[in-house]
Amino acid sequence: MYNKDNVFYKILNSELSAKVIYENDCALAFYDINPRKKIHALVITRGLYTNFSDFVSQASPQEVKDFFDTVAKVADILGVSQTGYRILSNIGSDSGQEVEHFHVHILGGEKLSVSL
């Protein structure tokens, strides 16, 4: 069940600010306020989905495609498409998901370790 009392919902509704990188009808991309790498951005869906599993099971195929096309576009904007980047989505508390709104992290701008 989606809970509208989360930071990403508040960012989408302009109740909280974010340093926006890119936005369109399906997603909003912004810089993480606690970056783990030189480049650390978040891309959040405008749809009210709690995590990746919820998103891929409930969203339309077009919405899924548009979201991941947006992730690729943001990687281009950030300048990491040629050098490489990692996308990551945590699902549930055991993975460390902190905000129950589907989002992916884009990490790059430096050599990333292979180990997780």
C-alpha distances in whole Angstrom, upper triangle without the diagonal:
4,6,10,12,13,16,15,14,17,19,18,19,22,21,22,25,25,28,27,29,28,25,25,23,20,20,21,23,25,26,25,26,27,28,29,31,34,31,28,26,22,21,17,16,16,13,9,9,7,11,14,13,10,12,15,14,12,15,18,21,23,20,19,23,23,21,23,26,25,25,28,30,28,30,33,33,33,36,35,35,38,38,35,31,28,25,22,18,17,14,13,15,18,18,18,15,15,13,10,11,12,16,19,22,26,28,32,35,37,37,34,35,34,33,29
4,6,9,9,13,12,10,13,15,14,15,18,18,19,21,21,24,23,25,24,22,22,20,17,17,18,20,21,23,22,23,24,26,27,29,31,29,25,23,19,18,14,13,13,10,7,6,6,10,13,13,10,11,15,14,12,14,17,20,21,18,18,22,21,19,21,24,23,22,26,27,26,28,31,30,30,33,32,32,36,36,33,29,27,23,21,17,16,14,13,15,18,18,18,14,14,11,7,8,10,14,17,20,23,26,30,33,35,36,33,33,33,32,28
4,5,7,10,11,9,11,14,14,14,17,15,16,19,20,23,23,25,25,22,23,21,19,18,18,20,21,23,21,22,23,25,26,29,31,29,25,23,19,19,15,15,14,12,9,9,8,12,16,16,13,15,18,18,16,17,21,24,24,21,21,24,24,21,23,26,24,24,28,28,27,29,32,31,30,34,33,34,37,37,34,30,28,24,22,18,17,15,14,15,19,19,18,14,13,10,8,8,12,15,18,21,24,27,30,33,35,36,33,34,34,33,29
4,6,9,9,6,8,11,11,10,13,12,13,16,17,21,20,23,22,20,21,19,18,17,16,19,19,21,20,20,22,24,26,29,30,28,24,22,18,18,14,14,12,11,8,10,10,14,17,18,15,16,20,20,17,18,21,24,24,20,21,24,23,20,23,25,23,23,27,27,25,28,30,29,29,33,32,33,37,37,34,30,28,25,23,19,19,18,17,18,22,21,19,16,14,11,9,9,12,15,18,21,24,26,30,33,35,36,34,35,35,34,30
4,7,9,7,7,11,12,11,13,11,12,15,17,20,21,23,23,22,23,22,20,19,18,19,19,21,19,19,20,23,25,28,29,27,24,22,18,18,15,16,15,15,12,13,12,15,19,20,18,18,22,22,21,21,24,27,27,23,24,27,25,23,25,28,25,25,28,29,26,29,31,30,29,33,33,34,37,37,34,31,28,25,23,20,19,18,17,17,21,21,18,15,13,10,10,10,14,16,19,21,24,26,30,32,34,36,33,34,35,34,30
4,6,6,6,9,10,11,13,11,10,13,14,17,18,20,21,19,21,20,18,16,15,16,16,17,15,15,17,19,21,24,26,24,20,18,15,15,12,13,13,13,11,12,10,13,16,18,16,17,20,21,20,20,23,26,26,22,22,25,23,20,22,25,22,21,25,26,23,25,28,27,26,30,29,30,34,33,31,27,25,22,20,17,16,16,15,15,19,18,16,12,10,7,7,8,11,13,16,17,20,23,26,28,30,32,29,31,31,30,27
4,6,5,6,9,10,10,9,7,10,10,14,15,17,18,17,19,19,18,15,13,14,13,14,12,12,14,16,19,21,23,21,17,15,13,13,11,13,13,14,13,14,12,14,17,20,18,18,22,23,22,21,24,26,26,22,22,25,23,19,22,24,21,20,24,24,21,23,26,24,23,27,26,28,31,31,29,25,23,20,19,16,16,17,16,16,20,19,16,13,10,7,9,9,12,12,15,15,18,20,24,26,28,30,27,29,30,29,26
4,5,5,6,9,10,10,8,10,10,13,12,15,15,14,15,16,14,11,10,11,11,12,11,12,14,16,19,21,22,19,16,13,10,10,8,9,9,11,10,11,11,12,15,18,16,15,19,20,19,18,21,23,22,18,18,21,19,16,18,20,17,17,20,20,18,20,23,21,21,24,24,25,29,29,26,23,21,18,17,14,15,15,16,17,20,18,16,13,11,7,9,7,9,9,12,13,16,19,22,24,26,28,26,28,29,28,25
4,5,5,6,9,9,9,11,12,15,15,17,17,15,16,15,14,12,11,13,13,16,15,16,18,20,22,24,26,23,20,17,13,13,9,10,8,10,8,10,11,13,16,18,16,15,19,20,18,17,20,22,22,18,19,21,19,17,19,21,18,19,22,22,20,23,25,24,24,27,27,28,32,32,29,26,24,21,20,17,17,17,18,19,22,21,19,15,13,10,10,8,10,11,15,17,19,22,25,28,30,32,30,32,32,32,28
4,5,5,6,5,6,8,10,14,14,17,17,15,17,17,16,14,12,14,14,16,15,15,18,20,23,25,26,23,20,17,15,15,12,13,11,13,12,14,14,17,19,22,20,19,23,24,22,21,24,26,25,21,22,24,22,19,22,24,21,21,24,24,21,24,26,24,24,28,28,29,33,33,31,27,26,23,22,20,20,20,20,21,24,23,21,17,15,11,12,11,14,14,17,18,21,23,26,28,31,33,31,33,34,33,30
4,5,5,6,5,6,7,10,10,13,13,12,14,15,14,12,9,11,10,12,12,13,16,18,20,22,23,20,17,14,12,12,10,11,10,13,13,15,15,17,19,22,20,19,22,24,22,21,23,25,24,20,21,23,20,17,20,21,18,18,21,20,18,21,23,21,21,24,25,26,30,30,28,25,24,21,20,19,19,20,21,22,25,23,21,17,15,12,13,11,13,13,15,16,18,21,23,25,28,30,29,31,32,32,29
4,6,8,8,9,9,12,11,14,13,10,12,11,11,9,8,10,11,14,15,16,19,20,23,24,25,22,19,15,13,11,9,9,7,10,10,13,14,16,18,21,19,17,20,22,20,18,20,22,21,17,18,20,17,15,18,19,16,17,20,19,17,20,22,20,21,25,25,26,30,30,28,25,24,21,20,19,20,20,21,23,26,24,22,19,17,13,14,11,12,12,15,17,19,22,24,26,29,31,30,32,33,33,30
4,6,8,9,11,14,13,16,16,13,14,13,14,13,11,14,14,17,18,18,21,23,26,27,28,25,22,19,16,15,13,12,10,12,12,15,17,19,21,23,21,20,23,24,22,20,22,25,23,20,21,23,20,18,22,23,19,20,24,23,21,24,26,24,24,28,29,30,33,34,32,29,28,25,24,22,23,23,24,25,28,27,25,21,19,16,16,13,16,16,19,20,22,25,28,30,33,35,33,36,36,36,33
4,5,6,9,12,12,15,15,13,15,15,16,14,12,14,13,16,16,16,20,22,25,26,26,24,21,18,16,16,14,15,12,15,15,18,19,21,23,26,24,22,26,27,25,23,25,27,26,22,24,25,22,20,23,24,20,21,24,23,20,24,25,23,23,27,28,29,33,33,32,29,28,25,25,23,24,25,26,26,30,28,25,22,20,17,18,16,18,17,20,21,22,25,27,28,31,34,33,35,37,36,34
4,7,10,14,14,18,18,16,18,18,19,17,14,16,15,17,17,16,19,22,25,27,27,25,22,20,18,18,16,17,15,17,16,19,19,22,24,27,24,23,27,28,26,25,27,30,28,25,26,28,25,23,25,27,23,24,27,26,23,26,28,26,25,29,30,32,35,35,33,30,29,27,26,24,24,25,25,25,29,27,25,22,19,16,17,16,18,18,21,22,24,26,29,30,33,35,34,36,37,37,34
4,7,10,12,15,16,16,18,19,19,16,13,14,12,14,13,12,16,18,21,23,24,22,19,17,15,16,14,16,15,17,17,19,19,21,23,26,24,23,27,29,27,25,28,30,28,25,26,27,25,22,24,25,22,22,25,24,21,24,26,23,23,27,27,29,32,32,31,27,27,24,23,22,22,24,24,24,27,25,22,20,17,14,16,15,18,17,19,19,21,23,25,27,29,32,30,33,34,34,31
4,7,9,12,14,14,17,18,18,15,12,12,10,11,12,11,15,16,20,21,21,19,17,15,14,15,14,16,15,18,19,20,21,22,24,27,26,24,27,30,28,26,28,30,28,25,25,27,24,21,23,24,20,20,23,22,19,21,23,20,20,24,25,27,30,30,28,25,25,23,23,22,23,24,25,25,28,26,23,21,18,16,18,16,18,17,18,18,19,21,23,24,27,30,29,31,33,33,30
4,6,9,11,12,15,17,17,14,10,9,6,7,9,8,12,13,17,18,18,15,13,11,10,12,12,15,15,18,18,20,20,20,22,25,24,23,26,28,27,25,27,28,26,23,23,24,22,19,21,21,18,17,20,19,15,18,20,17,16,20,21,23,26,26,25,22,21,20,20,19,20,23,24,24,27,24,21,19,17,15,17,16,17,15,16,15,16,17,19,20,23,26,25,28,30,30,27
4,7,9,11,15,18,18,14,10,9,5,6,8,9,12,13,16,16,15,13,12,10,10,12,13,16,16,20,21,22,22,22,23,27,26,24,27,30,29,26,28,29,27,24,24,24,22,19,20,20,17,16,19,17,13,16,17,14,13,17,18,21,23,23,22,20,20,19,20,20,22,24,26,26,28,26,23,21,19,18,20,18,18,16,16,15,15,16,17,18,21,24,24,27,29,29,27
4,6,7,11,14,14,11,7,6,4,7,10,11,15,15,18,18,17,14,12,9,10,10,11,14,14,18,19,20,21,21,22,25,25,22,25,28,26,24,25,26,24,21,21,21,18,16,17,17,13,14,16,14,11,14,15,12,12,16,17,19,22,22,21,19,19,18,19,19,21,24,26,27,29,26,24,21,20,18,20,17,17,14,15,14,14,16,17,18,21,24,24,27,29,29,27
4,7,11,14,14,11,8,5,5,7,11,13,16,15,17,16,15,12,11,8,9,9,12,14,15,18,21,21,22,22,22,25,25,22,24,27,26,24,25,25,22,20,20,20,17,15,15,15,11,11,13,10,7,10,11,8,8,12,14,15,18,19,18,16,17,16,18,19,21,24,26,27,29,26,24,22,21,20,21,19,18,15,14,13,12,14,15,15,19,22,22,25,27,28,26
4,7,11,11,8,6,5,7,10,13,16,19,18,20,19,18,15,14,10,10,9,11,12,13,16,19,20,21,21,21,24,24,20,22,25,24,21,22,22,19,17,17,17,14,12,13,12,9,10,11,9,7,10,11,8,10,13,15,16,19,20,19,17,18,16,18,19,22,24,26,28,30,27,25,23,22,20,21,18,17,14,14,14,13,16,17,18,21,24,24,27,28,30,28
4,7,8,6,4,6,9,12,15,18,20,20,22,22,21,18,16,13,11,9,10,10,10,13,16,17,20,19,19,23,22,18,20,23,22,18,19,20,17,14,16,15,12,11,13,12,8,11,13,10,9,13,14,12,14,17,18,18,22,23,22,20,20,18,19,19,22,23,26,28,30,27,26,23,22,19,20,16,15,14,14,15,15,18,20,21,25,27,26,29,30,31,29
4,6,6,7,9,12,16,18,21,24,23,25,25,25,21,19,16,14,11,11,10,9,12,15,17,20,20,19,22,21,17,19,22,20,17,17,17,14,12,14,13,10,10,12,11,8,11,13,11,11,15,15,14,16,19,20,20,23,25,24,22,22,19,21,20,23,24,27,29,31,28,27,24,24,21,21,17,16,15,16,17,17,21,22,24,27,30,29,32,32,33,31
4,6,8,12,15,19,21,23,26,25,28,28,28,24,22,18,16,13,11,9,7,10,13,15,18,19,19,21,19,16,18,20,17,14,14,15,12,10,13,13,9,9,13,12,10,13,15,14,14,18,18,17,20,22,23,22,26,28,26,24,24,21,22,21,23,24,26,29,31,28,28,24,24,21,20,17,15,15,17,19,19,23,25,27,30,32,31,34,34,35,32
4,7,10,14,17,19,22,24,24,25,26,26,22,20,16,14,10,9,6,5,7,11,12,15,15,15,17,16,12,14,16,14,11,12,13,10,7,9,10,7,6,10,10,8,11,13,13,13,16,17,17,19,21,22,21,25,26,24,22,21,18,18,17,20,20,23,25,28,25,25,21,21,18,17,14,12,12,14,16,17,21,23,25,28,30,29,31,31,32,29
4,7,10,14,15,18,20,20,22,22,22,19,16,13,10,7,5,4,5,8,11,12,14,14,14,17,16,13,15,18,16,13,14,15,13,10,11,11,9,6,9,10,7,9,12,11,10,14,15,15,16,19,19,19,23,24,22,19,18,15,16,15,17,18,21,23,25,23,22,19,19,16,16,12,10,9,11,13,14,18,20,22,25,27,26,28,28,29,26
4,7,10,12,15,17,17,20,20,20,16,14,10,8,6,5,7,7,11,13,14,15,15,16,19,18,15,18,21,19,16,18,19,17,13,14,15,12,9,12,12,9,10,13,12,10,13,15,13,14,18,18,19,22,23,21,19,18,15,16,15,18,19,21,23,26,23,21,18,18,15,16,12,11,10,11,12,13,16,18,20,24,26,24,27,28,29,26
4,7,9,12,15,14,16,16,16,13,11,7,6,4,6,9,10,14,16,16,17,16,16,20,20,17,19,22,21,19,20,20,19,16,16,16,13,11,12,12,9,8,11,10,7,10,12,11,11,14,15,16,19,20,18,15,15,13,14,14,17,19,21,23,25,22,20,18,17,15,16,13,12,9,9,10,10,13,15,17,20,22,21,24,25,26,24
4,7,9,12,11,14,14,14,11,9,6,5,7,9,12,13,16,18,18,18,18,18,22,22,20,22,25,24,22,24,24,22,19,19,20,17,14,15,16,12,11,14,13,9,12,14,11,11,14,15,17,20,20,19,16,16,14,15,15,17,20,22,23,25,22,20,17,16,15,17,14,14,11,11,10,10,12,14,16,19,21,20,23,25,26,23
4,6,9,8,11,11,11,8,6,4,6,9,11,15,16,19,20,20,20,19,20,24,24,22,24,27,27,25,27,27,25,22,22,22,20,17,17,18,15,13,15,15,11,12,14,12,10,14,14,17,20,19,18,15,15,14,14,15,17,20,22,22,24,21,19,17,16,15,18,16,16,12,12,9,9,10,12,13,16,19,18,21,23,23,21
4,5,5,9,10,11,9,6,5,6,10,11,15,17,20,20,19,18,18,19,22,23,21,23,26,26,25,27,27,27,23,22,23,22,18,18,20,17,15,17,17,13,14,17,15,13,16,16,19,21,20,18,15,14,13,13,14,15,18,19,19,21,18,15,14,13,13,16,15,15,11,11,8,9,10,12,14,16,19,17,20,21,21,19
4,6,10,11,12,11,9,9,10,13,14,18,19,22,22,22,20,20,21,25,25,24,27,29,29,28,30,31,30,26,26,27,25,22,22,23,20,18,21,21,17,18,20,18,16,19,19,22,25,23,22,19,18,17,16,17,17,20,21,20,22,19,16,15,13,13,17,16,17,14,14,12,13,13,15,16,18,21,19,22,24,23,21
4,7,9,11,11,8,10,11,15,16,20,22,24,23,23,21,20,22,25,25,25,27,30,30,29,31,32,31,28,27,28,27,23,23,25,22,19,22,22,18,18,21,20,17,20,19,22,24,22,21,18,17,16,15,16,16,19,20,19,20,17,14,14,12,14,17,17,18,15,15,12,13,12,14,15,16,19,17,19,21,21,18
4,6,7,7,5,8,10,14,16,20,22,24,24,23,22,20,21,25,26,24,26,29,30,29,31,31,30,27,26,26,25,22,21,23,20,17,19,20,16,16,19,17,14,17,16,19,21,19,17,14,14,14,13,15,16,19,20,20,21,18,15,15,14,15,19,18,18,15,13,10,10,9,11,12,13,15,14,16,18,18,16
4,7,8,6,10,12,15,18,21,24,26,26,24,22,21,21,24,26,25,26,29,30,29,32,31,31,28,26,27,26,23,22,23,21,18,20,21,18,16,19,19,15,17,15,18,20,18,16,13,12,13,12,14,15,18,20,19,19,16,14,15,15,16,19,20,19,16,14,10,10,8,10,11,11,12,11,12,15,15,13
4,5,6,9,12,16,19,22,25,27,27,26,25,22,22,26,27,26,27,30,31,30,32,31,31,28,26,26,26,23,21,22,21,17,18,19,16,14,17,17,13,14,12,16,17,14,13,10,11,12,13,15,17,20,22,22,22,18,17,18,18,19,22,22,20,17,14,11,9,6,6,7,7,9,8,11,14,14,14
4,6,10,13,16,20,23,26,28,29,28,27,25,25,28,30,28,29,33,33,32,33,32,32,29,27,27,26,23,22,23,21,18,18,18,15,13,15,15,11,12,11,15,16,13,13,11,12,14,15,18,20,23,25,25,25,22,20,21,21,22,25,24,23,19,16,13,11,8,6,5,6,10,10,13,16,17,17
4,6,10,13,16,20,22,25,26,25,24,22,22,26,27,25,26,30,30,28,30,29,28,26,24,24,22,20,18,19,17,14,15,15,11,10,12,11,8,10,9,12,14,12,11,9,10,12,13,16,18,22,24,24,25,21,20,19,19,20,22,21,20,16,13,10,8,6,5,5,8,11,11,14,17,18,17
4,7,10,13,17,19,22,23,22,21,19,19,22,24,22,23,27,27,25,27,27,26,23,22,22,21,18,17,18,16,13,14,15,11,10,13,13,9,12,11,14,16,15,13,10,10,10,11,13,15,18,20,21,21,18,16,16,16,16,19,17,16,13,10,7,6,5,7,9,11,13,12,15,17,18,16
4,7,10,13,16,18,19,19,18,17,17,21,21,19,21,24,24,22,24,24,23,20,19,19,18,15,14,15,12,10,12,12,9,9,12,11,9,12,11,14,17,16,14,11,11,10,11,12,14,17,20,21,22,18,17,15,15,15,17,15,14,10,8,6,5,7,9,11,14,16,15,18,19,20,18
4,6,10,13,15,16,15,15,14,14,18,18,16,18,21,21,19,21,21,21,17,16,17,16,12,12,14,11,9,12,13,9,11,14,13,12,15,14,16,19,19,16,13,12,9,10,10,12,15,17,18,20,17,15,13,13,12,14,11,10,7,6,5,6,9,12,14,17,19,17,20,21,21,18
4,7,10,12,14,13,14,12,12,16,16,13,15,19,18,16,18,18,17,14,13,14,12,9,9,11,8,7,10,11,8,10,13,13,12,15,15,15,19,19,17,14,13,10,10,10,13,15,18,19,21,18,17,14,15,13,14,11,9,5,5,7,8,11,14,17,19,21,19,22,22,23,20
4,6,9,10,10,11,10,11,14,13,11,14,17,16,14,16,17,16,12,12,14,12,9,10,13,10,9,13,13,12,14,17,16,16,19,19,19,23,23,21,17,16,12,12,10,13,14,16,18,20,18,17,13,13,11,11,7,6,4,7,9,11,15,18,20,23,24,22,25,25,25,22
4,5,7,8,10,10,10,13,12,9,12,14,13,10,13,14,13,9,9,12,10,7,10,12,10,10,14,14,13,16,18,18,18,21,21,21,25,25,23,20,18,15,14,12,14,15,17,20,22,19,19,15,16,13,12,8,6,6,9,12,14,18,21,23,26,27,25,27,27,27,25
4,7,9,11,12,13,16,14,11,14,16,13,11,13,15,14,10,12,14,11,9,13,14,12,13,17,16,15,18,20,20,21,24,24,24,27,28,26,23,22,18,18,16,18,18,19,22,25,22,22,18,18,14,13,9,9,10,13,15,17,21,24,26,29,31,29,31,31,31,28
4,6,9,11,12,13,11,8,12,13,10,8,11,13,13,9,10,13,12,10,13,15,14,15,18,19,18,21,23,23,23,26,26,26,29,30,28,25,23,19,18,16,17,16,18,21,23,22,21,18,18,14,12,9,8,10,14,17,19,23,26,29,31,32,30,32,32,32,29
4,7,9,11,13,9,8,12,13,10,10,13,16,16,12,13,16,15,13,16,18,17,17,21,22,21,23,26,25,26,29,28,28,32,32,29,26,24,20,19,16,16,15,16,18,21,20,20,16,16,12,10,7,8,11,14,17,20,24,27,30,32,33,31,32,32,31,28
4,6,8,9,6,5,9,10,8,8,12,14,15,12,12,15,15,12,15,18,17,16,20,21,20,22,25,25,25,28,27,27,30,31,28,24,22,18,16,13,13,11,13,16,18,17,17,13,14,11,8,6,5,9,12,16,19,22,25,29,31,31,29,30,29,28,25
4,7,8,6,7,11,11,10,12,15,17,18,15,14,18,18,15,16,20,19,18,21,23,21,23,26,26,26,29,27,27,31,31,27,24,21,17,15,11,11,9,9,12,15,14,14,10,11,8,5,4,5,9,12,15,18,21,25,28,30,30,27,28,27,26,23
4,6,5,6,9,10,11,11,15,16,17,14,13,16,16,13,14,18,17,16,19,21,20,21,24,24,24,26,25,25,28,28,24,21,18,14,12,8,8,6,8,11,13,11,12,9,11,9,6,6,4,7,9,13,16,19,22,26,27,27,24,25,24,23,20
4,5,5,6,8,10,10,13,13,15,13,10,13,14,11,12,15,15,14,17,19,18,19,22,23,23,25,23,22,26,26,22,19,16,12,10,7,8,7,10,13,14,12,14,11,14,12,10,9,6,8,9,12,15,18,21,25,26,26,23,24,22,22,19
4,5,5,6,8,10,13,14,16,14,12,15,17,14,14,18,18,17,20,22,22,22,26,27,26,29,26,26,29,29,25,22,19,16,13,10,10,8,10,14,15,13,15,13,16,14,12,11,9,11,12,16,18,21,24,28,29,29,26,26,24,24,21
4,6,5,6,8,11,13,15,13,11,15,16,14,15,19,19,18,21,23,22,24,27,27,27,30,28,27,31,31,28,24,21,18,16,12,12,10,11,15,16,15,17,14,16,14,10,10,8,11,14,17,20,23,26,30,31,31,28,29,28,27,24
4,6,5,5,9,10,12,9,8,11,12,10,12,15,15,15,18,19,19,21,23,24,24,27,25,24,28,29,25,22,20,16,15,12,13,11,13,17,19,17,18,15,17,14,12,9,7,10,12,15,18,21,24,28,30,30,27,28,27,27,24
4,6,6,8,8,11,9,7,10,12,11,11,15,15,15,17,20,20,21,24,25,25,27,25,24,27,28,25,22,20,16,15,13,14,12,15,19,20,18,20,17,19,18,15,13,10,12,13,17,19,22,25,28,30,30,27,28,26,26,24
4,6,8,9,13,11,10,13,15,14,15,18,19,19,21,23,24,25,27,29,29,31,29,28,31,32,29,26,23,20,18,15,16,14,16,19,21,19,21,18,21,19,16,14,12,15,16,20,22,25,28,32,34,33,31,31,29,29,26
4,7,9,12,10,10,13,14,13,15,18,18,19,22,23,24,25,28,28,29,31,30,29,32,33,30,27,25,21,20,17,18,15,17,21,22,21,22,19,21,18,15,13,12,15,17,21,23,26,29,33,35,35,32,33,32,31,28
4,6,8,6,6,10,11,10,12,15,15,16,19,20,21,22,25,25,26,29,28,26,30,31,28,25,23,20,19,16,18,16,19,22,24,22,23,20,22,19,16,13,11,14,16,19,21,25,28,31,33,34,31,32,31,31,28
4,5,5,6,9,10,11,13,14,15,17,19,20,21,23,25,26,27,29,28,26,30,31,29,26,25,21,21,19,21,20,22,26,27,25,27,23,25,22,20,17,15,16,18,22,23,27,29,32,34,35,33,34,33,33,31
4,5,5,6,9,10,11,12,14,16,17,18,20,21,23,24,26,27,26,24,27,29,26,25,23,20,20,19,21,20,23,27,28,26,27,24,26,24,21,19,16,17,18,21,22,25,28,31,33,33,31,32,31,32,30
4,5,5,6,8,10,10,12,14,15,16,18,20,21,22,24,26,25,23,26,28,26,24,23,20,21,20,22,22,25,28,30,27,28,25,27,24,22,19,16,17,18,21,21,25,27,30,32,33,31,33,32,33,31
4,5,5,6,9,10,10,12,14,15,16,19,20,21,22,24,24,22,26,27,25,23,21,18,19,17,20,19,22,25,27,25,25,22,23,21,19,15,13,14,15,18,19,23,25,28,31,31,30,31,30,31,29
4,6,5,6,9,10,11,13,14,15,17,19,20,21,23,22,20,24,25,22,20,18,15,16,14,17,17,20,23,24,22,23,20,22,20,18,15,12,12,13,16,17,20,23,26,28,29,27,28,27,28,26
4,5,5,6,9,10,11,12,14,16,17,18,20,21,20,18,21,23,21,19,18,15,17,16,19,19,23,26,27,24,25,23,25,22,21,18,15,14,14,17,17,20,22,25,27,28,26,28,27,28,26
4,6,5,6,9,10,10,12,14,15,16,18,20,20,18,21,23,21,19,19,16,17,17,20,20,24,27,28,25,26,23,24,22,21,17,14,14,14,16,16,20,22,24,27,28,27,29,28,30,28
4,5,5,6,9,10,11,13,14,15,17,19,18,17,20,22,19,17,16,13,14,13,16,17,20,23,25,22,22,19,20,18,17,14,11,10,10,13,13,17,19,22,25,26,24,26,26,27,25
4,5,5,6,9,10,11,13,14,15,17,16,14,17,19,16,14,13,10,12,12,16,17,20,23,24,21,22,19,21,19,19,16,12,11,10,12,12,15,17,20,22,23,21,23,23,24,22
4,5,5,6,9,10,11,12,14,16,15,13,16,18,16,15,15,13,15,16,19,21,24,27,28,25,25,23,24,22,22,19,15,14,12,14,13,17,18,20,23,24,23,25,25,26,25
4,5,5,6,9,10,10,12,14,14,13,17,18,16,15,15,12,15,15,18,20,23,26,27,24,24,21,22,20,20,17,14,12,11,12,12,15,17,19,22,23,22,25,25,26,25
4,5,5,6,9,10,11,13,12,11,14,16,13,11,11,9,11,12,16,18,21,23,24,21,21,19,20,18,19,16,13,10,8,9,8,12,13,16,18,20,19,21,21,23,21
4,5,5,6,9,10,11,10,8,11,13,11,10,11,10,13,15,18,21,24,26,27,23,24,22,23,22,22,19,16,14,11,12,10,12,13,15,18,19,18,21,21,23,22
4,5,5,6,9,10,10,9,12,15,14,13,14,13,16,17,21,23,26,29,30,26,26,24,25,23,24,21,18,15,13,14,11,14,14,16,19,21,20,24,24,26,25
4,5,5,6,9,9,9,13,14,13,11,12,11,14,16,19,22,25,27,28,24,23,21,22,21,22,19,16,13,11,11,9,11,12,13,17,19,18,22,22,24,23
4,5,5,6,6,6,9,10,9,8,10,10,13,15,19,22,25,27,27,23,23,22,23,22,23,20,18,14,12,10,7,9,9,10,14,15,15,19,19,22,21
4,5,5,6,5,8,10,10,10,13,13,17,19,22,25,29,30,31,27,27,25,26,25,26,24,21,18,15,14,11,12,11,12,15,17,18,21,22,25,24
4,5,8,9,11,13,13,12,15,15,18,20,23,26,29,31,32,28,27,25,26,25,26,23,21,18,16,14,12,13,12,12,16,19,19,23,24,26,25
4,6,8,10,11,11,10,12,13,16,18,21,25,28,29,29,26,25,24,24,23,25,23,21,17,15,13,9,10,9,9,12,15,16,20,21,23,23
4,6,7,8,9,10,13,14,18,20,24,27,30,31,32,28,27,26,27,26,28,26,24,20,17,15,11,11,9,8,11,14,15,19,21,23,23
4,6,5,5,6,9,11,15,18,21,24,28,29,29,25,25,24,25,25,27,25,22,19,15,13,9,9,6,6,9,11,12,16,17,20,20
4,6,5,7,10,12,15,18,22,25,28,30,30,26,26,25,27,26,27,25,22,19,16,14,11,11,9,10,12,13,14,17,18,21,21
4,6,9,12,14,18,21,25,28,31,33,32,29,29,28,30,30,31,29,26,23,19,18,14,13,11,10,12,13,14,17,18,21,22
4,7,11,14,17,21,24,27,30,31,31,27,27,27,28,29,30,29,26,22,19,17,13,12,8,8,9,9,11,14,15,18,19
4,7,10,13,17,20,23,27,28,27,23,24,24,25,26,27,26,23,19,16,14,10,9,7,8,9,9,9,12,13,16,16
4,7,10,14,16,20,23,24,24,20,20,20,22,22,24,22,19,16,12,10,7,6,5,7,9,9,8,11,12,14,14
4,6,10,13,16,19,21,20,16,17,17,19,19,21,19,17,14,10,8,6,5,6,10,11,10,8,10,10,12,11
4,7,10,13,17,18,18,15,15,14,16,16,17,16,13,10,6,5,5,6,9,13,14,14,12,13,13,14,12
4,7,10,13,15,15,11,11,11,13,14,15,14,11,9,5,5,7,8,11,15,16,16,13,14,13,13,11
4,6,10,12,12,9,10,8,11,11,11,11,8,6,5,6,9,11,15,18,19,19,16,17,16,16,13
4,7,8,9,5,6,5,8,9,10,10,9,8,8,9,12,14,17,21,21,21,18,18,17,16,12
4,7,8,6,8,6,9,10,9,10,9,10,10,12,16,17,21,24,25,25,21,21,20,19,15
4,6,6,7,5,8,9,8,11,11,12,13,15,19,20,24,27,28,27,24,23,22,20,17
4,5,5,5,7,10,9,13,13,14,15,16,20,21,24,28,28,27,24,23,23,20,17
4,6,8,10,13,13,16,16,16,17,17,20,21,24,27,27,26,23,21,20,18,14
4,6,9,12,12,14,13,14,13,13,17,17,20,24,23,23,19,18,17,15,11
4,6,9,11,13,13,13,13,13,16,16,20,23,23,23,19,19,19,16,13
4,6,7,9,10,10,11,11,15,16,20,23,24,24,20,21,21,19,15
4,7,9,11,11,12,12,16,17,21,24,24,25,22,22,23,21,17
4,6,8,9,11,12,16,18,21,24,26,27,24,25,25,24,20
4,7,9,12,14,18,20,24,27,28,29,26,27,26,25,21
4,6,10,12,16,19,22,25,27,28,25,27,27,26,22
4,7,10,14,17,20,23,25,26,23,25,24,24,20
4,7,10,13,16,20,22,23,20,22,22,22,19
4,7,10,13,16,18,19,17,18,18,19,16
4,6,10,13,15,16,14,16,16,17,14
4,7,10,12,13,12,14,15,16,15
4,7,9,10,8,11,13,14,13
4,5,7,7,11,13,15,14
4,7,9,12,15,17,17
4,6,10,13,15,16
4,7,9,12,14
4,6,9,10
4,6,8
4,7
4
